[in-house]
Amino acid sequence: MSDRKFTSNAPFNQPGAHRRALLTALRKRDLREAWWTLLDAWETRRTIRRLVYVVAAISIIGTVFWFGFYPRCAQRNAIRMARQWIEAGKPEFAAETVQKALARDSKQPELWSLAAELARINRQKDLEVEYSHQAAQAAPGNAKYILEWASAALRAEKPEIAEQALSELPPDELARSSLAHRMLGEMSRRNYDLPAAREHFETALKIDGSSPVNEIPLGLCLLADREPVSRQRGSDLLNRWTADPQWGATASRILLDAALRSGDRAAILRHALALKSHPQCTFGDMPVCLQGLALADNGKFVEALTDLQKKHHASPEAAAQLVGWLNQIGKSTDALTWMQSLSEKDLLRPPLAQAKAESLRALGDWSALQSWTATGDWEELDFIRWSYGLLAARKLGNEKRAEELWSTLYGHALSNSVHAHFAGSLVYSWGLVKESEELWWRAAGQSGGVAYESLGSLARHYQVQRDAEGQYRVFNQLHSLRPQDDDVTNNFVFFAVLTGKREQQAERLARELMQRHPNQPTYTATYAYVLVANGRATEALRVIEPLAAKFPRSSAVQFAHGLALAGVGEKEKARPLLQGLPPGSLTAREVELIESMLGR
């Protein structure tokens, strides 16, 4: 058989001969004979060869399509469908489409970018940062996705992540990206590093040429300069855009604010009139415009006020809005005078009843305020009437009346957390700090409602007070409410360790946070701080040192790095880091810790 030739033997030219021979060989289990029979059939039967070639070609084409073209087609189709859902105002359906597409292939940056866009539409800032980060990771070095990641971080008030994202931008892309320089400029401006901000905005201007997105922020920085030449250039840049339909209101706001600070009456009048007449002038702009007109030209103020009084006489709500504007700019006397022309029936009910109370409070007419709030029915807003009455009684030294009103208000807070939170914010703005704390804690202790918002108010208050114990109380409760919120957990860990509580749980949580978010410098810094607090400064230094050069603006990294250096005996290296931290950002406990670590 080894010398066998492949020839067209007569028996195999007969129909079905190859099949019969093959079946005979298989029955005899003679595999070698079966193989030679197949080869003979391949050599002598052209139809078989053509059929095999066609099947092979179809298989190859199908494989290429399935593994090459089909995923791309499915991805493009998913993106197209998601875009259509977004345009139709159905982002929830778009999100479902993207989610299914990502389940099939999670390595496509376009899908992650679209997921980030949907998160932005839904105002889910943390998710937008996470998804845009995934897009950047799926396409390393791609400037588009890196810039989207940095932009999302900046919108989410996470400048450290934005800085990290921009550090991954290739140098040549950074050199030609005006967006990157605008973001770096904005981060510098927020850090009060105006020279650096100016440099970045100037670079963006050189790249793009004259455009409002570059010239307006540059003008803002130049107006803060001490040099008259720089301020004049900033003014010129901004004045160029005051008539622009899209950017004019922004430019006029900046110029009006600068004019008010400098006391330039001519400029105040010009920019106040420009802003007031701009189509994009908002309700929030009106008090500033009125204030500017009152300072610059009383005749123009009276003219504008008369016009507004006619327009706002239409309803109690509109009238209360105008009274509110006048109260904001110190024109409560004008507000009270105008209210005499309004219906007495409307004045006795919200919103005008509380607007008048605010006018009396602003003027310090405590006797009139006490009389105004002593009786009446403010319906759902009676808790505001009690709050104003409480303030008036305190100012008049009427402690008995004050205690009665406080008891009523505090008791009501037990059954309505929304009212408790609002009343707490109101009395806090008047300086009744003790009462506001108690109202916020009462609101925070009720399930649902505004517990989260009240705890946020308490956190801000204790931050201002530099009270670490208060911060721990807040974040301990916030963590119990939202254990999945990593930012809350990070703060809980930090203040727990700072105040000497729950160290073991805190270290575990800090380690898990760092492992889940290896690119989040604040979480890594917290873990390093926990290690220092637990007497493992050497280990902490290994953790934090790689981030020190990468995130020079991060106060969290600076704090942890300084403590780690001090902990290993490098106090001279630690001193500039720890003493360079903004004093207002530190609690009293942190200051004590720094002093003890530096050996003072």
Secondary structure, 3 states (H helix, E strand, C coil): CCCCCCCCCHHHHCCCHHHHHHHHHHHCCCHHHHHHHHHHHHHHCHHHHHHHHHHHHHHHHHHHHHHHHHHHHHHHHHHHHHHHHHHCCCHHHHHHHHHHHHHHCCCCHHHHHHHHHHHHHCCCHHHHHHHHHHHHHHCCCCHHHHHHHHHHHHHCCCHHHHHHHHHCCCHHHHHHCHHHHHHHHHHHHHCCCHHHHHHHHHHHHHHHCCCHHHHHHHHHHHHCCCCHHHHHHHHHHHHCCCCCCCCHHHHHHHHHHHHHHHCCHHHHHHHHHHHHHCCCCCHHHHHHHHHHHHHHCHHHHHHHHHHHHHHHCCCHHHHHHHHHHHHHCCCHHHHHHHHCCCCHHHHCCCCHHHHHHHHHHHHCCHHHHHHHHHCCCCHHHHHHHHHHHHHHHHHHCCHHHHHHHHHHHHHHHCCCHHHHHHHHHHHHHCCCHHHHHHHHHHHHCCCCCCHHHHHHHHHHHHHHHCCHHHHHHHHHHHHHHCCCCHHHHHHHHHHHHHCCCCHHHHHHHHHHHHHHCCCCHHHHHHHHHHHHHCCCHHHHHHHHHHHHCCCCCCHHHHHHHHHHHHHCCCHHHHHHHHHCCCHHHCCHHHHHHHHHHHCC
